[in-house]
C-alpha cells in the first residue's frame, strides 16, 4: 500500500512508474486454526489536479 501511494504521489523509493494513474494492491492471509482464510484488495487512484 505504501509503495502504491508513493508512486501515485510522485515519491517512489526506487524506480518510478512513469505516468501511473492507478495502483492495485492485494493480500492473502491464513489463520492457523480451522479454515481461517482471508484475502483483500485495494485500488488507489491519482487525485486530479484542481484548477
mmCIF entry with sequence, helices, sheets and N, C-alpha, C, O atoms, coordinates in Angstrom:
data_MODEL
# 
_entry.id   MODEL 
# 
_entity.id                         1 
_entity.type                       polymer 
_entity.pdbx_number_of_molecules   1 
# 
_entity_poly.entity_id                      1 
_entity_poly.type                           'polypeptide(L)' 
_entity_poly.nstd_linkage                   no 
_entity_poly.nstd_monomer                   no 
_entity_poly.pdbx_seq_one_letter_code       
;(UNK)(UNK)(UNK)(UNK)(UNK)(UNK)(UNK)(UNK)(UNK)(UNK)(UNK)(UNK)(UNK)(UNK)(UNK)(UNK)
(UNK)(UNK)(UNK)(UNK)(UNK)(UNK)(UNK)(UNK)(UNK)(UNK)(UNK)(UNK)(UNK)(UNK)(UNK)(UNK)
(UNK)(UNK)(UNK)(UNK)(UNK)(UNK)(UNK)(UNK)(UNK)(UNK)(UNK)(UNK)(UNK)(UNK)(UNK)(UNK)
(UNK)(UNK)(UNK)
;
_entity_poly.pdbx_seq_one_letter_code_can   XXXXXXXXXXXXXXXXXXXXXXXXXXXXXXXXXXXXXXXXXXXXXXXXXXX 
_entity_poly.pdbx_strand_id                 A 
# 
loop_
_entity_poly_seq.entity_id 
_entity_poly_seq.num 
_entity_poly_seq.mon_id 
_entity_poly_seq.hetero 
1 1  UNK n 
1 2  UNK n 
1 3  UNK n 
1 4  UNK n 
1 5  UNK n 
1 6  UNK n 
1 7  UNK n 
1 8  UNK n 
1 9  UNK n 
1 10 UNK n 
1 11 UNK n 
1 12 UNK n 
1 13 UNK n 
1 14 UNK n 
1 15 UNK n 
1 16 UNK n 
1 17 UNK n 
1 18 UNK n 
1 19 UNK n 
1 20 UNK n 
1 21 UNK n 
1 22 UNK n 
1 23 UNK n 
1 24 UNK n 
1 25 UNK n 
1 26 UNK n 
1 27 UNK n 
1 28 UNK n 
1 29 UNK n 
1 30 UNK n 
1 31 UNK n 
1 32 UNK n 
1 33 UNK n 
1 34 UNK n 
1 35 UNK n 
1 36 UNK n 
1 37 UNK n 
1 38 UNK n 
1 39 UNK n 
1 40 UNK n 
1 41 UNK n 
1 42 UNK n 
1 43 UNK n 
1 44 UNK n 
1 45 UNK n 
1 46 UNK n 
1 47 UNK n 
1 48 UNK n 
1 49 UNK n 
1 50 UNK n 
1 51 UNK n 
# 
_struct_asym.id          A 
_struct_asym.entity_id   1 
# 
_struct_conf.conf_type_id            HELX_P 
_struct_conf.id                      HELX_P1 
_struct_conf.pdbx_PDB_helix_id       AA1 
_struct_conf.beg_label_comp_id       UNK 
_struct_conf.beg_label_asym_id       A 
_struct_conf.beg_label_seq_id        2 
_struct_conf.pdbx_beg_PDB_ins_code   ? 
_struct_conf.end_label_comp_id       UNK 
_struct_conf.end_label_asym_id       A 
_struct_conf.end_label_seq_id        8 
_struct_conf.pdbx_end_PDB_ins_code   ? 
_struct_conf.beg_auth_comp_id        UNK 
_struct_conf.beg_auth_asym_id        A 
_struct_conf.beg_auth_seq_id         2 
_struct_conf.end_auth_comp_id        UNK 
_struct_conf.end_auth_asym_id        A 
_struct_conf.end_auth_seq_id         8 
_struct_conf.pdbx_PDB_helix_class    1 
_struct_conf.details                 ? 
_struct_conf.pdbx_PDB_helix_length   7 
# 
_struct_conf_type.id          HELX_P 
_struct_conf_type.criteria    ? 
_struct_conf_type.reference   ? 
# 
_struct_sheet.id               AA1 
_struct_sheet.type             ? 
_struct_sheet.number_strands   2 
_struct_sheet.details          ? 
# 
_struct_sheet_order.sheet_id     AA1 
_struct_sheet_order.range_id_1   1 
_struct_sheet_order.range_id_2   2 
_struct_sheet_order.offset       ? 
_struct_sheet_order.sense        anti-parallel 
# 
loop_
_struct_sheet_range.sheet_id 
_struct_sheet_range.id 
_struct_sheet_range.beg_label_comp_id 
_struct_sheet_range.beg_label_asym_id 
_struct_sheet_range.beg_label_seq_id 
_struct_sheet_range.pdbx_beg_PDB_ins_code 
_struct_sheet_range.end_label_comp_id 
_struct_sheet_range.end_label_asym_id 
_struct_sheet_range.end_label_seq_id 
_struct_sheet_range.pdbx_end_PDB_ins_code 
_struct_sheet_range.beg_auth_comp_id 
_struct_sheet_range.beg_auth_asym_id 
_struct_sheet_range.beg_auth_seq_id 
_struct_sheet_range.end_auth_comp_id 
_struct_sheet_range.end_auth_asym_id 
_struct_sheet_range.end_auth_seq_id 
AA1 1 UNK A 22 ? UNK A 30 ? UNK A 22 UNK A 30 
AA1 2 UNK A 37 ? UNK A 45 ? UNK A 37 UNK A 45 
# 
loop_
_atom_site.group_PDB 
_atom_site.id 
_atom_site.type_symbol 
_atom_site.label_atom_id 
_atom_site.label_alt_id 
_atom_site.label_comp_id 
_atom_site.label_asym_id 
_atom_site.label_entity_id 
_atom_site.label_seq_id 
_atom_site.pdbx_PDB_ins_code 
_atom_site.Cartn_x 
_atom_site.Cartn_y 
_atom_site.Cartn_z 
_atom_site.occupancy 
_atom_site.B_iso_or_equiv 
_atom_site.pdbx_formal_charge 
_atom_site.auth_seq_id 
_atom_site.auth_comp_id 
_atom_site.auth_asym_id 
_atom_site.auth_atom_id 
_atom_site.pdbx_PDB_model_num 
ATOM 1   N N  . UNK A 1 1  ? 0.827   -1.186  0.000   1.00 0.00 ? 1  UNK A N  1 
ATOM 2   C CA . UNK A 1 1  ? 0.000   0.000   0.000   1.00 0.00 ? 1  UNK A CA 1 
ATOM 3   C C  . UNK A 1 1  ? 0.872   1.251   0.000   1.00 0.00 ? 1  UNK A C  1 
ATOM 4   O O  . UNK A 1 1  ? 0.601   2.218   -0.711  1.00 0.00 ? 1  UNK A O  1 
ATOM 5   N N  . UNK A 1 2  ? 1.914   1.208   0.806   1.00 0.00 ? 2  UNK A N  1 
ATOM 6   C CA . UNK A 1 2  ? 2.783   2.379   0.893   1.00 0.00 ? 2  UNK A CA 1 
ATOM 7   C C  . UNK A 1 2  ? 3.407   2.695   -0.464  1.00 0.00 ? 2  UNK A C  1 
ATOM 8   O O  . UNK A 1 2  ? 3.416   3.851   -0.888  1.00 0.00 ? 2  UNK A O  1 
ATOM 9   N N  . UNK A 1 3  ? 3.924   1.687   -1.141  1.00 0.00 ? 3  UNK A N  1 
ATOM 10  C CA . UNK A 1 3  ? 4.570   1.949   -2.431  1.00 0.00 ? 3  UNK A CA 1 
ATOM 11  C C  . UNK A 1 3  ? 3.561   2.421   -3.476  1.00 0.00 ? 3  UNK A C  1 
ATOM 12  O O  . UNK A 1 3  ? 3.894   3.267   -4.307  1.00 0.00 ? 3  UNK A O  1 
ATOM 13  N N  . UNK A 1 4  ? 2.350   1.901   -3.454  1.00 0.00 ? 4  UNK A N  1 
ATOM 14  C CA . UNK A 1 4  ? 1.323   2.370   -4.395  1.00 0.00 ? 4  UNK A CA 1 
ATOM 15  C C  . UNK A 1 4  ? 1.048   3.857   -4.183  1.00 0.00 ? 4  UNK A C  1 
ATOM 16  O O  . UNK A 1 4  ? 0.966   4.617   -5.148  1.00 0.00 ? 4  UNK A O  1 
ATOM 17  N N  . UNK A 1 5  ? 0.909   4.265   -2.946  1.00 0.00 ? 5  UNK A N  1 
ATOM 18  C CA . UNK A 1 5  ? 0.671   5.685   -2.648  1.00 0.00 ? 5  UNK A CA 1 
ATOM 19  C C  . UNK A 1 5  ? 1.892   6.515   -3.032  1.00 0.00 ? 5  UNK A C  1 
ATOM 20  O O  . UNK A 1 5  ? 1.748   7.604   -3.587  1.00 0.00 ? 5  UNK A O  1 
ATOM 21  N N  . UNK A 1 6  ? 3.094   6.012   -2.741  1.00 0.00 ? 6  UNK A N  1 
ATOM 22  C CA . UNK A 1 6  ? 4.311   6.746   -3.105  1.00 0.00 ? 6  UNK A CA 1 
ATOM 23  C C  . UNK A 1 6  ? 4.401   6.935   -4.619  1.00 0.00 ? 6  UNK A C  1 
ATOM 24  O O  . UNK A 1 6  ? 4.770   8.013   -5.084  1.00 0.00 ? 6  UNK A O  1 
ATOM 25  N N  . UNK A 1 7  ? 4.068   5.903   -5.388  1.00 0.00 ? 7  UNK A N  1 
ATOM 26  C CA . UNK A 1 7  ? 4.094   6.018   -6.855  1.00 0.00 ? 7  UNK A CA 1 
ATOM 27  C C  . UNK A 1 7  ? 3.089   7.057   -7.340  1.00 0.00 ? 7  UNK A C  1 
ATOM 28  O O  . UNK A 1 7  ? 3.397   7.854   -8.227  1.00 0.00 ? 7  UNK A O  1 
ATOM 29  N N  . UNK A 1 8  ? 1.903   7.053   -6.769  1.00 0.00 ? 8  UNK A N  1 
ATOM 30  C CA . UNK A 1 8  ? 0.841   7.950   -7.226  1.00 0.00 ? 8  UNK A CA 1 
ATOM 31  C C  . UNK A 1 8  ? 1.047   9.395   -6.772  1.00 0.00 ? 8  UNK A C  1 
ATOM 32  O O  . UNK A 1 8  ? 0.414   10.307  -7.304  1.00 0.00 ? 8  UNK A O  1 
ATOM 33  N N  . UNK A 1 9  ? 1.917   9.607   -5.806  1.00 0.00 ? 9  UNK A N  1 
ATOM 34  C CA . UNK A 1 9  ? 2.211   10.964  -5.350  1.00 0.00 ? 9  UNK A CA 1 
ATOM 35  C C  . UNK A 1 9  ? 3.606   11.407  -5.782  1.00 0.00 ? 9  UNK A C  1 
ATOM 36  O O  . UNK A 1 9  ? 4.149   12.379  -5.256  1.00 0.00 ? 9  UNK A O  1 
ATOM 37  N N  . UNK A 1 10 ? 4.186   10.678  -6.753  1.00 0.00 ? 10 UNK A N  1 
ATOM 38  C CA . UNK A 1 10 ? 5.499   11.004  -7.324  1.00 0.00 ? 10 UNK A CA 1 
ATOM 39  C C  . UNK A 1 10 ? 6.616   11.030  -6.287  1.00 0.00 ? 10 UNK A C  1 
ATOM 40  O O  . UNK A 1 10 ? 7.494   11.891  -6.342  1.00 0.00 ? 10 UNK A O  1 
ATOM 41  N N  . UNK A 1 11 ? 6.586   10.080  -5.331  1.00 0.00 ? 11 UNK A N  1 
ATOM 42  C CA . UNK A 1 11 ? 7.629   9.971   -4.314  1.00 0.00 ? 11 UNK A CA 1 
ATOM 43  C C  . UNK A 1 11 ? 8.084   8.522   -4.133  1.00 0.00 ? 11 UNK A C  1 
ATOM 44  O O  . UNK A 1 11 ? 8.146   8.041   -3.002  1.00 0.00 ? 11 UNK A O  1 
ATOM 45  N N  . UNK A 1 12 ? 8.406   7.812   -5.228  1.00 0.00 ? 12 UNK A N  1 
ATOM 46  C CA . UNK A 1 12 ? 8.803   6.405   -5.091  1.00 0.00 ? 12 UNK A CA 1 
ATOM 47  C C  . UNK A 1 12 ? 10.176  6.267   -4.435  1.00 0.00 ? 12 UNK A C  1 
ATOM 48  O O  . UNK A 1 12 ? 11.019  7.155   -4.553  1.00 0.00 ? 12 UNK A O  1 
ATOM 49  N N  . UNK A 1 13 ? 10.393  5.152   -3.747  1.00 0.00 ? 13 UNK A N  1 
ATOM 50  C CA . UNK A 1 13 ? 11.700  4.889   -3.146  1.00 0.00 ? 13 UNK A CA 1 
ATOM 51  C C  . UNK A 1 13 ? 12.677  4.336   -4.175  1.00 0.00 ? 13 UNK A C  1 
ATOM 52  O O  . UNK A 1 13 ? 13.881  4.570   -4.075  1.00 0.00 ? 13 UNK A O  1 
ATOM 53  N N  . UNK A 1 14 ? 12.173  3.609   -5.156  1.00 0.00 ? 14 UNK A N  1 
ATOM 54  C CA . UNK A 1 14 ? 13.019  3.033   -6.204  1.00 0.00 ? 14 UNK A CA 1 
ATOM 55  C C  . UNK A 1 14 ? 12.653  3.638   -7.543  1.00 0.00 ? 14 UNK A C  1 
ATOM 56  O O  . UNK A 1 14 ? 12.471  4.848   -7.675  1.00 0.00 ? 14 UNK A O  1 
ATOM 57  N N  . UNK A 1 15 ? 12.552  2.768   -8.533  1.00 0.00 ? 15 UNK A N  1 
ATOM 58  C CA . UNK A 1 15 ? 12.203  3.205   -9.887  1.00 0.00 ? 15 UNK A CA 1 
ATOM 59  C C  . UNK A 1 15 ? 10.750  3.683   -9.931  1.00 0.00 ? 15 UNK A C  1 
ATOM 60  O O  . UNK A 1 15 ? 9.855   3.051   -9.371  1.00 0.00 ? 15 UNK A O  1 
ATOM 61  N N  . UNK A 1 16 ? 10.543  4.791   -10.597 1.00 0.00 ? 16 UNK A N  1 
ATOM 62  C CA . UNK A 1 16 ? 9.195   5.343   -10.729 1.00 0.00 ? 16 UNK A CA 1 
ATOM 63  C C  . UNK A 1 16 ? 8.463   4.679   -11.888 1.00 0.00 ? 16 UNK A C  1 
ATOM 64  O O  . UNK A 1 16 ? 9.071   4.327   -12.899 1.00 0.00 ? 16 UNK A O  1 
ATOM 65  N N  . UNK A 1 17 ? 7.160   4.513   -11.733 1.00 0.00 ? 17 UNK A N  1 
ATOM 66  C CA . UNK A 1 17 ? 6.299   4.048   -12.817 1.00 0.00 ? 17 UNK A CA 1 
ATOM 67  C C  . UNK A 1 17 ? 5.808   5.304   -13.523 1.00 0.00 ? 17 UNK A C  1 
ATOM 68  O O  . UNK A 1 17 ? 4.955   6.022   -13.001 1.00 0.00 ? 17 UNK A O  1 
ATOM 69  N N  . UNK A 1 18 ? 6.338   5.563   -14.689 1.00 0.00 ? 18 UNK A N  1 
ATOM 70  C CA . UNK A 1 18 ? 6.021   6.787   -15.424 1.00 0.00 ? 18 UNK A CA 1 
ATOM 71  C C  . UNK A 1 18 ? 4.541   6.839   -15.782 1.00 0.00 ? 18 UNK A C  1 
ATOM 72  O O  . UNK A 1 18 ? 3.999   5.899   -16.364 1.00 0.00 ? 18 UNK A O  1 
ATOM 73  N N  . UNK A 1 19 ? 3.901   7.935   -15.434 1.00 0.00 ? 19 UNK A N  1 
ATOM 74  C CA . UNK A 1 19 ? 2.506   8.146   -15.792 1.00 0.00 ? 19 UNK A CA 1 
ATOM 75  C C  . UNK A 1 19 ? 1.514   7.292   -15.011 1.00 0.00 ? 19 UNK A C  1 
ATOM 76  O O  . UNK A 1 19 ? 0.391   7.088   -15.473 1.00 0.00 ? 19 UNK A O  1 
ATOM 77  N N  . UNK A 1 20 ? 1.896   6.790   -13.846 1.00 0.00 ? 20 UNK A N  1 
ATOM 78  C CA . UNK A 1 20 ? 0.982   5.949   -13.054 1.00 0.00 ? 20 UNK A CA 1 
ATOM 79  C C  . UNK A 1 20 ? -0.256  6.748   -12.648 1.00 0.00 ? 20 UNK A C  1 
ATOM 80  O O  . UNK A 1 20 ? -0.142  7.843   -12.098 1.00 0.00 ? 20 UNK A O  1 
ATOM 81  N N  . UNK A 1 21 ? -1.428  6.199   -12.920 1.00 0.00 ? 21 UNK A N  1 
ATOM 82  C CA . UNK A 1 21 ? -2.687  6.833   -12.527 1.00 0.00 ? 21 UNK A CA 1 
ATOM 83  C C  . UNK A 1 21 ? -3.471  5.978   -11.555 1.00 0.00 ? 21 UNK A C  1 
ATOM 84  O O  . UNK A 1 21 ? -4.268  6.499   -10.774 1.00 0.00 ? 21 UNK A O  1 
ATOM 85  N N  . UNK A 1 22 ? -3.252  4.645   -11.592 1.00 0.00 ? 22 UNK A N  1 
ATOM 86  C CA . UNK A 1 22 ? -3.944  3.712   -10.713 1.00 0.00 ? 22 UNK A CA 1 
ATOM 87  C C  . UNK A 1 22 ? -2.937  2.796   -10.040 1.00 0.00 ? 22 UNK A C  1 
ATOM 88  O O  . UNK A 1 22 ? -1.876  2.506   -10.593 1.00 0.00 ? 22 UNK A O  1 
ATOM 89  N N  . UNK A 1 23 ? -3.281  2.344   -8.843  1.00 0.00 ? 23 UNK A N  1 
ATOM 90  C CA . UNK A 1 23 ? -2.453  1.370   -8.141  1.00 0.00 ? 23 UNK A CA 1 
ATOM 91  C C  . UNK A 1 23 ? -3.347  0.286   -7.558  1.00 0.00 ? 23 UNK A C  1 
ATOM 92  O O  . UNK A 1 23 ? -4.410  0.585   -7.014  1.00 0.00 ? 23 UNK A O  1 
ATOM 93  N N  . UNK A 1 24 ? -2.929  -0.959  -7.665  1.00 0.00 ? 24 UNK A N  1 
ATOM 94  C CA . UNK A 1 24 ? -3.687  -2.088  -7.125  1.00 0.00 ? 24 UNK A CA 1 
ATOM 95  C C  . UNK A 1 24 ? -2.789  -2.862  -6.176  1.00 0.00 ? 24 UNK A C  1 
ATOM 96  O O  . UNK A 1 24 ? -1.667  -3.226  -6.527  1.00 0.00 ? 24 UNK A O  1 
ATOM 97  N N  . UNK A 1 25 ? -3.285  -3.111  -4.975  1.00 0.00 ? 25 UNK A N  1 
ATOM 98  C CA . UNK A 1 25 ? -2.561  -3.952  -4.019  1.00 0.00 ? 25 UNK A CA 1 
ATOM 99  C C  . UNK A 1 25 ? -3.490  -5.074  -3.588  1.00 0.00 ? 25 UNK A C  1 
ATOM 100 O O  . UNK A 1 25 ? -4.705  -4.890  -3.510  1.00 0.00 ? 25 UNK A O  1 
ATOM 101 N N  . UNK A 1 26 ? -2.919  -6.231  -3.309  1.00 0.00 ? 26 UNK A N  1 
ATOM 102 C CA . UNK A 1 26 ? -3.734  -7.360  -2.852  1.00 0.00 ? 26 UNK A CA 1 
ATOM 103 C C  . UNK A 1 26 ? -2.964  -8.133  -1.808  1.00 0.00 ? 26 UNK A C  1 
ATOM 104 O O  . UNK A 1 26 ? -1.740  -8.033  -1.717  1.00 0.00 ? 26 UNK A O  1 
ATOM 105 N N  . UNK A 1 27 ? -3.687  -8.901  -1.025  1.00 0.00 ? 27 UNK A N  1 
ATOM 106 C CA . UNK A 1 27 ? -3.049  -9.691  0.011   1.00 0.00 ? 27 UNK A CA 1 
ATOM 107 C C  . UNK A 1 27 ? -3.844  -10.949 0.306   1.00 0.00 ? 27 UNK A C  1 
ATOM 108 O O  . UNK A 1 27 ? -5.040  -11.037 0.025   1.00 0.00 ? 27 UNK A O  1 
ATOM 109 N N  . UNK A 1 28 ? -3.153  -11.912 0.875   1.00 0.00 ? 28 UNK A N  1 
ATOM 110 C CA . UNK A 1 28 ? -3.767  -13.187 1.235   1.00 0.00 ? 28 UNK A CA 1 
ATOM 111 C C  . UNK A 1 28 ? -3.246  -13.569 2.605   1.00 0.00 ? 28 UNK A C  1 
ATOM 112 O O  . UNK A 1 28 ? -2.045  -13.473 2.859   1.00 0.00 ? 28 UNK A O  1 
ATOM 113 N N  . UNK A 1 29 ? -4.119  -13.995 3.479   1.00 0.00 ? 29 UNK A N  1 
ATOM 114 C CA . UNK A 1 29 ? -3.694  -14.383 4.815   1.00 0.00 ? 29 UNK A CA 1 
ATOM 115 C C  . UNK A 1 29 ? -4.353  -15.670 5.247   1.00 0.00 ? 29 UNK A C  1 
ATOM 116 O O  . UNK A 1 29 ? -5.395  -16.057 4.717   1.00 0.00 ? 29 UNK A O  1 
ATOM 117 N N  . UNK A 1 30 ? -3.739  -16.335 6.216   1.00 0.00 ? 30 UNK A N  1 
ATOM 118 C CA . UNK A 1 30 ? -4.293  -17.587 6.711   1.00 0.00 ? 30 UNK A CA 1 
ATOM 119 C C  . UNK A 1 30 ? -4.076  -17.660 8.222   1.00 0.00 ? 30 UNK A C  1 
ATOM 120 O O  . UNK A 1 30 ? -2.970  -17.440 8.715   1.00 0.00 ? 30 UNK A O  1 
ATOM 121 N N  . UNK A 1 31 ? -5.137  -17.969 8.936   1.00 0.00 ? 31 UNK A N  1 
ATOM 122 C CA . UNK A 1 31 ? -5.065  -18.175 10.375  1.00 0.00 ? 31 UNK A CA 1 
ATOM 123 C C  . UNK A 1 31 ? -4.829  -19.660 10.599  1.00 0.00 ? 31 UNK A C  1 
ATOM 124 O O  . UNK A 1 31 ? -5.386  -20.483 9.871   1.00 0.00 ? 31 UNK A O  1 
ATOM 125 N N  . UNK A 1 32 ? -4.031  -20.018 11.571  1.00 0.00 ? 32 UNK A N  1 
ATOM 126 C CA . UNK A 1 32 ? -3.607  -21.403 11.759  1.00 0.00 ? 32 UNK A CA 1 
ATOM 127 C C  . UNK A 1 32 ? -4.654  -22.350 12.344  1.00 0.00 ? 32 UNK A C  1 
ATOM 128 O O  . UNK A 1 32 ? -4.314  -23.493 12.652  1.00 0.00 ? 32 UNK A O  1 
ATOM 129 N N  . UNK A 1 33 ? -5.869  -21.946 12.507  1.00 0.00 ? 33 UNK A N  1 
ATOM 130 C CA . UNK A 1 33 ? -6.890  -22.842 13.028  1.00 0.00 ? 33 UNK A CA 1 
ATOM 131 C C  . UNK A 1 33 ? -8.098  -22.891 12.085  1.00 0.00 ? 33 UNK A C  1 
ATOM 132 O O  . UNK A 1 33 ? -8.466  -21.887 11.475  1.00 0.00 ? 33 UNK A O  1 
ATOM 133 N N  . UNK A 1 34 ? -8.691  -24.050 11.983  1.00 0.00 ? 34 UNK A N  1 
ATOM 134 C CA . UNK A 1 34 ? -9.858  -24.306 11.131  1.00 0.00 ? 34 UNK A CA 1 
ATOM 135 C C  . UNK A 1 34 ? -9.623  -23.784 9.714   1.00 0.00 ? 34 UNK A C  1 
ATOM 136 O O  . UNK A 1 34 ? -8.552  -24.003 9.150   1.00 0.00 ? 34 UNK A O  1 
ATOM 137 N N  . UNK A 1 35 ? -10.593 -23.107 9.140   1.00 0.00 ? 35 UNK A N  1 
ATOM 138 C CA . UNK A 1 35 ? -10.477 -22.617 7.768   1.00 0.00 ? 35 UNK A CA 1 
ATOM 139 C C  . UNK A 1 35 ? -10.421 -21.097 7.733   1.00 0.00 ? 35 UNK A C  1 
ATOM 140 O O  . UNK A 1 35 ? -11.202 -20.460 7.026   1.00 0.00 ? 35 UNK A O  1 
ATOM 141 N N  . UNK A 1 36 ? -9.519  -20.527 8.478   1.00 0.00 ? 36 UNK A N  1 
ATOM 142 C CA . UNK A 1 36 ? -9.424  -19.071 8.580   1.00 0.00 ? 36 UNK A CA 1 
ATOM 143 C C  . UNK A 1 36 ? -8.653  -18.450 7.437   1.00 0.00 ? 36 UNK A C  1 
ATOM 144 O O  . UNK A 1 36 ? -7.530  -17.983 7.627   1.00 0.00 ? 36 UNK A O  1 
ATOM 145 N N  . UNK A 1 37 ? -9.235  -18.436 6.261   1.00 0.00 ? 37 UNK A N  1 
ATOM 146 C CA . UNK A 1 37 ? -8.589  -17.830 5.095   1.00 0.00 ? 37 UNK A CA 1 
ATOM 147 C C  . UNK A 1 37 ? -9.189  -16.449 4.845   1.00 0.00 ? 37 UNK A C  1 
ATOM 148 O O  . UNK A 1 37 ? -10.382 -16.229 5.050   1.00 0.00 ? 37 UNK A O  1 
ATOM 149 N N  . UNK A 1 38 ? -8.357  -15.543 4.406   1.00 0.00 ? 38 UNK A N  1 
ATOM 150 C CA . UNK A 1 38 ? -8.868  -14.213 4.081   1.00 0.00 ? 38 UNK A CA 1 
ATOM 151 C C  . UNK A 1 38 ? -8.043  -13.612 2.950   1.00 0.00 ? 38 UNK A C  1 
ATOM 152 O O  . UNK A 1 38 ? -6.877  -13.957 2.757   1.00 0.00 ? 38 UNK A O  1 
ATOM 153 N N  . UNK A 1 39 ? -8.656  -12.733 2.228   1.00 0.00 ? 39 UNK A N  1 
ATOM 154 C CA . UNK A 1 39 ? -7.957  -12.011 1.169   1.00 0.00 ? 39 UNK A CA 1 
ATOM 155 C C  . UNK A 1 39 ? -8.563  -10.622 1.060   1.00 0.00 ? 39 UNK A C  1 
ATOM 156 O O  . UNK A 1 39 ? -9.684  -10.379 1.508   1.00 0.00 ? 39 UNK A O  1 
ATOM 157 N N  . UNK A 1 40 ? -7.820  -9.738  0.472   1.00 0.00 ? 40 UNK A N  1 
ATOM 158 C CA . UNK A 1 40 ? -8.318  -8.375  0.320   1.00 0.00 ? 40 UNK A CA 1 
ATOM 159 C C  . UNK A 1 40 ? -7.613  -7.691  -0.831  1.00 0.00 ? 40 UNK A C  1 
ATOM 160 O O  . UNK A 1 40 ? -6.563  -8.139  -1.292  1.00 0.00 ? 40 UNK A O  1 
ATOM 161 N N  . UNK A 1 41 ? -8.199  -6.609  -1.284  1.00 0.00 ? 41 UNK A N  1 
ATOM 162 C CA . UNK A 1 41 ? -7.607  -5.828  -2.360  1.00 0.00 ? 41 UNK A CA 1 
ATOM 163 C C  . UNK A 1 41 ? -8.024  -4.368  -2.194  1.00 0.00 ? 41 UNK A C  1 
ATOM 164 O O  . UNK A 1 41 ? -9.081  -4.064  -1.641  1.00 0.00 ? 41 UNK A O  1 
ATOM 165 N N  . UNK A 1 42 ? -7.178  -3.489  -2.682  1.00 0.00 ? 42 UNK A N  1 
ATOM 166 C CA . UNK A 1 42 ? -7.489  -2.048  -2.661  1.00 0.00 ? 42 UNK A CA 1 
ATOM 167 C C  . UNK A 1 42 ? -6.992  -1.433  -3.967  1.00 0.00 ? 42 UNK A C  1 
ATOM 168 O O  . UNK A 1 42 ? -5.918  -1.776  -4.462  1.00 0.00 ? 42 UNK A O  1 
ATOM 169 N N  . UNK A 1 43 ? -7.781  -0.531  -4.509  1.00 0.00 ? 43 UNK A N  1 
ATOM 170 C CA . UNK A 1 43 ? -7.401  0.196   -5.720  1.00 0.00 ? 43 UNK A CA 1 
ATOM 171 C C  . UNK A 1 43 ? -7.265  1.675   -5.350  1.00 0.00 ? 43 UNK A C  1 
ATOM 172 O O  . UNK A 1 43 ? -8.159  2.265   -4.744  1.00 0.00 ? 43 UNK A O  1 
ATOM 173 N N  . UNK A 1 44 ? -6.131  2.253   -5.729  1.00 0.00 ? 44 UNK A N  1 
ATOM 174 C CA . UNK A 1 44 ? -5.856  3.650   -5.471  1.00 0.00 ? 44 UNK A CA 1 
ATOM 175 C C  . UNK A 1 44 ? -5.838  4.398   -6.789  1.00 0.00 ? 44 UNK A C  1 
ATOM 176 O O  . UNK A 1 44 ? -5.462  3.836   -7.818  1.00 0.00 ? 44 UNK A O  1 
ATOM 177 N N  . UNK A 1 45 ? -6.242  5.667   -6.769  1.00 0.00 ? 45 UNK A N  1 
ATOM 178 C CA . UNK A 1 45 ? -6.214  6.489   -7.976  1.00 0.00 ? 45 UNK A CA 1 
ATOM 179 C C  . UNK A 1 45 ? -5.539  7.813   -7.665  1.00 0.00 ? 45 UNK A C  1 
ATOM 180 O O  . UNK A 1 45 ? -5.661  8.351   -6.564  1.00 0.00 ? 45 UNK A O  1 
ATOM 181 N N  . UNK A 1 46 ? -4.830  8.324   -8.651  1.00 0.00 ? 46 UNK A N  1 
ATOM 182 C CA . UNK A 1 46 ? -4.175  9.630   -8.511  1.00 0.00 ? 46 UNK A CA 1 
ATOM 183 C C  . UNK A 1 46 ? -5.246  10.699  -8.468  1.00 0.00 ? 46 UNK A C  1 
ATOM 184 O O  . UNK A 1 46 ? -6.190  10.670  -9.257  1.00 0.00 ? 46 UNK A O  1 
ATOM 185 N N  . UNK A 1 47 ? -5.104  11.641  -7.551  1.00 0.00 ? 47 UNK A N  1 
ATOM 186 C CA . UNK A 1 47 ? -6.049  12.760  -7.458  1.00 0.00 ? 47 UNK A CA 1 
ATOM 187 C C  . UNK A 1 47 ? -5.862  13.670  -8.668  1.00 0.00 ? 47 UNK A C  1 
ATOM 188 O O  . UNK A 1 47 ? -4.735  13.941  -9.083  1.00 0.00 ? 47 UNK A O  1 
ATOM 189 N N  . UNK A 1 48 ? -6.955  14.130  -9.221  1.00 0.00 ? 48 UNK A N  1 
ATOM 190 C CA . UNK A 1 48 ? -6.895  15.062  -10.340 1.00 0.00 ? 48 UNK A CA 1 
ATOM 191 C C  . UNK A 1 48 ? -6.474  16.437  -9.829  1.00 0.00 ? 48 UNK A C  1 
ATOM 192 O O  . UNK A 1 48 ? -6.886  16.862  -8.750  1.00 0.00 ? 48 UNK A O  1 
ATOM 193 N N  . UNK A 1 49 ? -5.668  17.111  -10.600 1.00 0.00 ? 49 UNK A N  1 
ATOM 194 C CA . UNK A 1 49 ? -5.221  18.454  -10.229 1.00 0.00 ? 49 UNK A CA 1 
ATOM 195 C C  . UNK A 1 49 ? -6.399  19.430  -10.302 1.00 0.00 ? 49 UNK A C  1 
ATOM 196 O O  . UNK A 1 49 ? -7.140  19.447  -11.285 1.00 0.00 ? 49 UNK A O  1 
ATOM 197 N N  . UNK A 1 50 ? -6.562  20.229  -9.269  1.00 0.00 ? 50 UNK A N  1 
ATOM 198 C CA . UNK A 1 50 ? -7.646  21.222  -9.284  1.00 0.00 ? 50 UNK A CA 1 
ATOM 199 C C  . UNK A 1 50 ? -7.134  22.495  -9.947  1.00 0.00 ? 50 UNK A C  1 
ATOM 200 O O  . UNK A 1 50 ? -5.953  22.832  -9.859  1.00 0.00 ? 50 UNK A O  1 
ATOM 201 N N  . UNK A 1 51 ? -8.038  23.181  -10.604 1.00 0.00 ? 51 UNK A N  1 
ATOM 202 C CA . UNK A 1 51 ? -7.653  24.409  -11.329 1.00 0.00 ? 51 UNK A CA 1 
ATOM 203 C C  . UNK A 1 51 ? -7.936  25.624  -10.511 1.00 0.00 ? 51 UNK A C  1 
ATOM 204 O O  . UNK A 1 51 ? -7.678  26.742  -10.957 1.00 0.00 ? 51 UNK A O  1 
# 
